[in-house]
Amino acid sequence: MINGVVDEFGRSLLPLFLQKKPTEAPIEIMVWIDTGFTGDLVLPLSTIRQLGLKLVSNVEARLADGSISSYDVFVGWTMWFGNSRKIEVIAGDSSMPLFGIGLLSGLRLTVDFASKEVKIDQPV
């Protein structure tokens, strides 16, 4: 299970450990869960540079306002339910990292606004 919090602004946040390669020491970042984002992760370019992630492609995306923008895509790694997992990291303009539903397939996300708790677990 992965535990997070609902902050004072109502954002669902959780810790994520990121690595350039599975053999390197991870850095921990707090990410904002964005269920409208179908990818894995959006990070500010400064964090991508800090990790030294490798650029692998470029992608066009349609935003909520209907506009289309182009974004660089990098590859990174995270520990995900006990396994090292390769993830796509998109360079974005936001200062807050966005965590998309790409990593939630087959899992259960619970956001409890009353107790300010966020949980991701594997259903039984």
One Martini backbone bead per residue (centre of mass of N, CA, C, O) as a GRO file, in nm:
protein
  124
    1MET     BB    1   0.100   0.035   0.018
    2ILE     BB    2   0.010   0.378  -0.050
    3ASN     BB    3   0.061   0.686   0.121
    4GLY     BB    4  -0.127   0.987   0.167
    5VAL     BB    5  -0.256   1.324   0.108
    6VAL     BB    6  -0.469   1.590   0.194
    7ASP     BB    7  -0.460   1.906   0.146
    8GLU     BB    8  -0.564   2.239   0.200
    9PHE     BB    9  -0.651   2.232  -0.132
   10GLY     BB   10  -0.743   1.919  -0.212
   11ARG     BB   11  -0.490   1.761  -0.272
   12SER     BB   12  -0.361   1.463  -0.400
   13LEU     BB   13  -0.090   1.316  -0.221
   14LEU     BB   14   0.234   1.152  -0.300
   15PRO     BB   15   0.495   0.950  -0.276
   16LEU     BB   16   0.794   0.938  -0.492
   17PHE     BB   17   1.043   0.725  -0.632
   18LEU     BB   18   1.325   0.834  -0.820
   19GLN     BB   19   1.510   0.722  -1.120
   20LYS     BB   20   1.736   0.672  -1.370
   21LYS     BB   21   1.810   0.395  -1.237
   22PRO     BB   22   1.769   0.105  -1.055
   23THR     BB   23   2.079   0.142  -0.922
   24GLU     BB   24   1.997   0.413  -0.811
   25ALA     BB   25   1.939   0.664  -0.617
   26PRO     BB   26   1.667   0.800  -0.488
   27ILE     BB   27   1.409   1.037  -0.511
   28GLU     BB   28   1.182   1.234  -0.330
   29ILE     BB   29   0.842   1.304  -0.424
   30MET     BB   30   0.566   1.505  -0.455
   31VAL     BB   31   0.246   1.415  -0.585
   32TRP     BB   32  -0.022   1.491  -0.806
   33ILE     BB   33  -0.324   1.369  -0.858
   34ASP     BB   34  -0.432   1.309  -1.212
   35THR     BB   35  -0.719   1.174  -1.361
   36GLY     BB   36  -0.684   1.340  -1.649
   37PHE     BB   37  -0.411   1.186  -1.671
   38THR     BB   38  -0.284   0.911  -1.878
   39GLY     BB   39  -0.015   0.905  -1.770
   40ASP     BB   40   0.244   0.899  -1.543
   41LEU     BB   41   0.446   1.175  -1.560
   42VAL     BB   42   0.495   1.515  -1.443
   43LEU     BB   43   0.781   1.733  -1.478
   44PRO     BB   44   1.000   1.943  -1.410
   45LEU     BB   45   1.292   2.018  -1.565
   46SER     BB   46   1.464   2.043  -1.306
   47THR     BB   47   1.415   1.747  -1.211
   48ILE     BB   48   1.515   1.604  -1.463
   49ARG     BB   49   1.802   1.716  -1.438
   50GLN     BB   50   1.868   1.610  -1.155
   51LEU     BB   51   1.836   1.303  -1.257
   52GLY     BB   52   1.923   1.257  -1.567
   53LEU     BB   53   1.727   1.209  -1.784
   54LYS     BB   54   1.624   1.047  -2.078
   55LEU     BB   55   1.564   1.127  -2.394
   56VAL     BB   56   1.307   0.967  -2.623
   57SER     BB   57   1.079   1.194  -2.696
   58ASN     BB   58   0.778   1.322  -2.856
   59VAL     BB   59   0.461   1.482  -2.767
   60GLU     BB   60   0.123   1.517  -2.828
   61ALA     BB   61  -0.129   1.722  -2.654
   62ARG     BB   62  -0.448   1.746  -2.521
   63LEU     BB   63  -0.600   1.982  -2.356
   64ALA     BB   64  -0.861   2.099  -2.168
   65ASP     BB   65  -0.887   2.358  -2.381
   66GLY     BB   66  -0.799   2.200  -2.675
   67SER     BB   67  -0.516   2.225  -2.697
   68ILE     BB   68  -0.195   2.180  -2.861
   69SER     BB   69   0.101   2.017  -2.739
   70SER     BB   70   0.453   1.990  -2.691
   71TYR     BB   71   0.653   1.711  -2.549
   72ASP     BB   72   0.892   1.587  -2.360
   73VAL     BB   73   1.034   1.251  -2.326
   74PHE     BB   74   1.118   1.047  -2.053
   75VAL     BB   75   1.318   0.820  -1.860
   76GLY     BB   76   1.228   0.622  -1.571
   77TRP     BB   77   1.224   0.520  -1.220
   78THR     BB   78   1.035   0.300  -0.991
   79MET     BB   79   0.894   0.201  -0.699
   80TRP     BB   80   0.632  -0.058  -0.742
   81PHE     BB   81   0.523  -0.275  -0.541
   82GLY     BB   82   0.839  -0.398  -0.521
   83ASN     BB   83   0.900  -0.282  -0.815
   84SER     BB   84   1.074  -0.207  -1.086
   85ARG     BB   85   0.971   0.083  -1.285
   86LYS     BB   86   0.907   0.197  -1.590
   87ILE     BB   87   0.881   0.548  -1.693
   88GLU     BB   88   0.706   0.821  -1.810
   89VAL     BB   89   0.842   1.156  -1.858
   90ILE     BB   90   0.705   1.472  -1.858
   91ALA     BB   91   0.765   1.788  -1.961
   92GLY     BB   92   0.668   2.062  -1.757
   93ASP     BB   93   0.543   2.377  -1.620
   94SER     BB   94   0.494   2.275  -1.354
   95SER     BB   95   0.585   2.273  -1.010
   96MET     BB   96   0.390   2.029  -0.989
   97PRO     BB   97   0.376   1.711  -0.980
   98LEU     BB   98   0.220   1.470  -1.202
   99PHE     BB   99  -0.006   1.199  -1.149
  100GLY     BB  100  -0.114   0.942  -1.335
  101ILE     BB  101  -0.309   0.659  -1.452
  102GLY     BB  102  -0.075   0.474  -1.567
  103LEU     BB  103  -0.013   0.348  -1.257
  104LEU     BB  104  -0.329   0.234  -1.181
  105SER     BB  105  -0.349  -0.028  -1.303
  106GLY     BB  106  -0.515  -0.260  -1.092
  107LEU     BB  107  -0.588  -0.042  -0.883
  108ARG     BB  108  -0.662   0.133  -0.573
  109LEU     BB  109  -0.818   0.449  -0.524
  110THR     BB  110  -0.819   0.650  -0.219
  111VAL     BB  111  -1.019   0.939  -0.122
  112ASP     BB  112  -1.025   1.105   0.203
  113PHE     BB  113  -1.140   1.410   0.299
  114ALA     BB  114  -1.203   1.379   0.603
  115SER     BB  115  -0.903   1.238   0.675
  116LYS     BB  116  -0.676   1.309   0.460
  117GLU     BB  117  -0.659   1.040   0.273
  118VAL     BB  118  -0.432   0.836   0.075
  119LYS     BB  119  -0.477   0.537  -0.135
  120ILE     BB  120  -0.279   0.262  -0.266
  121ASP     BB  121  -0.402  -0.058  -0.381
  122GLN     BB  122  -0.451  -0.397  -0.385
  123PRO     BB  123  -0.684  -0.592  -0.471
  124VAL     BB  124  -0.851  -0.894  -0.341
   0.00000   0.00000   0.00000
